[in-house]
């Protein structure tokens, strides 16, 4: 099956909406079941619906429309599949530390966050400083 076909896109829409049938997909999309059948028959992709679903569900349009790339992104656009792998890796590394090392790591992260916030505040203040003009 062609990744660009309406069948492929509608199948990925089913996955994105966590349904297993055209009837269920039609229901969650708020369209008549016959309309969905017509999309398949005419090889017509409902692009506006795809974009709407992609935005609401943080689904990659590349994945939804052409079957390439990773399926989902978080609200900031980060690939959630990669983030989940990194989170699991970090969790595994953290768990092998002693309780004292875990506490020190948590404190380090808290301190790093505070320093980042201070750097942002300092940069903002620097942007607001008006240097006196030279007068001759």
Buried (B, 14 or more C-beta within 10 A) or exposed (E): EEEEBBBBBBBBBBBBBEBEEBEBBBBBBEBEBEEBBEBBEEEEBBEEBBBEBBEEBBBBBEBBBBBEEEBBBEEEEEBBBEBEEEEEEEEEEEEEEEEEEEEEEEEEEEEEEEEEEEEEEEEEEEEEEEEEEEEE
